[in-house]
Amino acid sequence: MVCLKKILSSSQIDNDKIDYYNNTPVGSILNVLFYENCIPALTIVIRKEALLKIGGFKQNFKLPLVDLPTIFELSLFGQFRFIDKVLGSWRLYSTQITKTYPVEMVEGFYELRKFIWAKAINIISPDVFTLDMHKFDSAHERKMVMTNSRAGRYELLRKNYSMARKYYFRSLFIRAFIVSYGVSGLQLEFL
């Protein structure tokens, strides 16, 4: 269904890990994707039938992209193909979405992952999808600290001091919050 970029060479990945990247058994790549995006958009090739099966490209949770939501949905229904070659390169520039909206994207990814987690636990065997939501929440908290710090540094370089201050402040005090799940969704409460 999806061709992966060269994450590592085959000699650097244990044979049992290659199955994860091939999404064998179906859904197993979620154990990797929940923590990092190892499939850059520029290296994806998707069969039309597979895309139609999930209702086309997905864009949700206020994310300004379609690649990761679509990959998550595809991972619930079919295998991928790991290709041990460099298939493209990615350039960085100052106005790219990941530089302009880093915190919003991490928050959107978190909501996307919670949504997919709720679907996956009903579709995929617990032997295959082994994600511990508490560990994931903890990883997300660390990611928010790091992302706010980086956003602060980026705004400082752009001489946008008020936004830099906002992001740095958030990175310093994120640990003062608890993430709790209610019917209404994500709620933050000050300790």
N, C-alpha and C positions, 0 to 999 in steps of 0.2 A: 503493500500500500504506500509506504513512505520510504524514500531513500534518505539515509542519514549521512551527515557530513562525516569526515574523518575525525572522530573524536580522539581516538588513540589508534595506533596500528594494532593489527591482530596480535602481534607478539607482546603488546603491552596490556592486553585484556585477557583475563582467564577465559577459557572456553565456555564456562557456565555463565559468564557475564555477557558474552556475545548474544546469548539467547535473550537477555533483557533488552538489548538494543534492537533485536529482531522482533520484539514483542511476542516471544514464544515462552510459555503459553500466552494467549491473548490477555492483555491487561497488565502483564508484568513490567512493561516499561514505565508504568505509572510510579513504580517504586523509585525510579530515577527522576522522572519528570516532576515529581512533587517537590524536589529539592533544587533542581537545576534544569534549565532549558538546554538540552544537548542536541537539539535539532534546529539549526538556523534556517530561517524561511527560504533563503536563497538556494538551499540544497534539497528542497522537497519536490518530489514528483508524485502526484496522486492520481490513481485510476479514477476515471469519471464515474464508474459504477459505484465505487466506494464513497465518493463525495455525494452522489445522489442518495445513497442509502442513509446518510446522516442528515439529509436536507440541505446540502450545500455548505459553503463556507460559514463559519460561525464567528459572530462578533457580539460579545456581551460583556457585562460587568464594567462598562465604561472604558474598556480597553480599546485604544486606537489601532488595533491590529486584528488580523484574522488567523494568523498562523498557529499560535499556541492553542486557542480554543478549539480550532479544527483538529489539531493533532490529538488533543485530549479526547475528543469525541471519537475519532478514528481508532484510538488505542483500545476502546471498549469492544470493538467489533472485528478486528482483523490483525494479521501479522504485518510487520514492517520488514524492510531489507536493509541491513547494514552493509555499506559499501566502503571498503578499505582503501579509499582514494580521496585526495583533496578535490572537492567538487566546486569550490568557489572561495572567494575571500570577501571579507566584510570590512568596509572602511568606516572610520569614525569621523564625524563632523559635528560642529558646535550646535547646529539646530535640529539634530535628529531627535525623534520622539523620546528615545531612552534617556537623552540628556535633558530634554525640556520638561518631561513629566515623570521623573523616576519614582517619586513617592506614590503618586497616583497609580502608576503601573504596578508597583509591588502590592498595593492595596487591592487593585483589580485582580491580580494573579491569585491573591489569597482567597478572594471570593469565588473565583473560577475553580480553584482547587477544592474548596469546600463543596461546591456544587457537584463536581465530578466525583469526589469522594462519596457523596451520598448516593450517586448513581452506581458507582463501582461496587460498593458493598452489597448491592442487590443483584449484580450481574456476574461478578467475578468471584471465584472461590477464594476463601481466606488463606488458602495455601499459596495462592498466586499473588494476591494483593495484600501485602503484609504491613501496610502503613499504620503506624501508631499515631493517632491524631494528636495526642499530647506532645509527642516528640516534634511533630510537624508545627504545632502552635509555638513551641519553644524556638524552633528554627526560624519561624516567621518573625518572632519578636527580635531575634538577633539581626535578621535581615533588615527590619525596619530601622534599627539603630544605625546599622552600616549605611543604609540608603539615605537616611536623613543627614548623616554626616557628609556623605559624598555630595548630596544636593546642596548642602551648606557651602562646601568647598567650591563647587561649580558656580554658585551665585556670588561668592566672594571674588572669584576670578573675573566674573562679569561686572563687578563693582556694584552689584545689587545688594547693598548691605542690609536692608531691612529683611529681605527674603533669606539671606544667609543667616542672620540672627534667628529667624523663625525656625529654620531647619536645624541649626545647631542646638537650639533650646529643646526642640522635640527629641533630638537624638540623646540628649543628656537625661531627659526625664521619661522616656518611654518605659523604662523598667519600673516606673512608679504606677503603671497601669496593669490591670488584670484583664485578660480577654475572657469574656463569658459568652455563652451561647444562649440566646433566648428565642422565643417564637419570632420576635421581630428581627432577628439576625444578630449581627455583631454589635456588642455593646462594650464600651470602655468605662470603667469605673475607677475613680481615683482612690488609692489606698489610704 
